[in-house]
Amino acid sequence: MSRFGLSAIALAMCTGVAQADQFVQPLISVSRNINIESWEADGGKLTPGCPIHWTIQKHRLHGGKQEGVDLIVLNNGKLEIIVIPTRGMGILSVTCGDVRLGWDSPVKQVVNPAFINLQSRGGLGWLEGFNEWLCRCGLEYNGHPGTDEFINNVGDKATMELTLHGRIENIPASEVELAVDQQPPYRIHVRGRVDERMFYGPKLELRTDLSTEPGSSSFRVEDVVTNHGPSEQEFELLYHTNYGPPLLEEGSTFLAPVTRVTPFNANAAKGLTSYPTYEAPRLGFIEQVYCLYPLTDENGRSVTMLRNRAKNRAVAIKWSPSELPYLTLWKNTAAEKDGYVTGIEPGTNFPYNRRIERGFGRVPKLAAGQSRHVTLDFSILVTPAEVSQAAAEVDAIQGNRKPTIDPSALAVE
């Protein structure tokens, strides 16, 4: 095809369409055989009645291990959100003024999954691309690497080596589109579909919708996981949200209303009495992980926070434990060059190997055609009043129910 022909097709695709007061622009589509390398839009043209100026753009990275990676940068006039369609619709970072949701990983490039070997270093290859703020872990499984059983193609029991945190974050999206509500409040959506399928294996689909309103310091992630196979299928889904400075520093605090706290292993048990607080970076620190059982308010929702030392900056996450019943806290206050970071991780399970989680009844199943819906609301808090109000919500849910701190209840292999 001539260069003119390609340009003409790209121009036609960039026009977008309006559907029932919503502008929709396909950006990536396997069904249409398209991937628009560079595209941008201005809110002044798509939502002329909106008083807040917002923009969105898509571009492709080049060089090194980031070759061919697509990024979508959404600026709602207050927040900048960077989505990575090439990496399972993960979110690289979110920035609001001087607050960043994200961290300084030793992995500096946005790594194309084509350069990832999940089996390397004993199943820890997932870490070769780990630098996002939000990584989904799943869908067939997540958690620590190790051996598990499955039924093979001839119906016999067999063993398989599970790799760290599953495959979904290293699968490029099959469909991606921008959708903009053209009536107030002019909500902006970045939608995607990621398929985790194989012959004689899972036939799972993730559909995600990240959305925000112009001028807002909050955004929402709505996901649907569907089993498209003809038989019941196990699945696991954990939202690995990761934070470094400025929210993480010596004296920062993790807050969540919980009924029970359990250390992941013997090393985590050593820090159990101070699990909600953070130290300064320390060379040689070994990660500590805590398993928490969240409480809910009268509407069945829970909230968790990471708050800085001065209590004037924070992030709050709200979700329904009926969708994601478990909460994991990962503390990795190692030297800065090793990755000074903490993870707050709502999930369908704790991040033990699936074999262990199955034994505790924490591996859900989807019937043929069944879906699991998940909604997480994130807010960046940038004043003492906002931080205090969110902390009061945590306290209100906790009430006078004192959590059980159980150092002996270790789910070890």
Beta strands, then each sheet from edge to edge (+ up, - down):
strand 1: 17-18
strand 2: 22-29
strand 3: 34-35
strand 4: 39-42
strand 5: 55-60
strand 6: 70-75
strand 7: 80-84
strand 8: 90-96
strand 9: 99-101
strand 10: 134-139
strand 11: 146-151
strand 12: 157-162
strand 13: 175-181
strand 14: 188-197
strand 15: 203-212
strand 16: 218-227
strand 17: 233-234
strand 18: 236-243
strand 19: 253-255
strand 20: 258-263
strand 21: 288-294
strand 22: 302-307
strand 23: 314-319
strand 24: 326-333
strand 25: 340-347
strand 26: 365-366
strand 27: 371-381
strand 28: 404-405
sheet 1: 1+ 2- 3+
sheet 2: 1+ 2- 13+ 14- 15+ 16- 27+ 23- 22+ 19-
sheet 3: 4+ 5- 6+ 7- 8+ 9-
sheet 4: 10+ 18- 25+ 24- 21+ 20- 28-
sheet 5: 11+ 12-
sheet 6: 17+ 26-
end
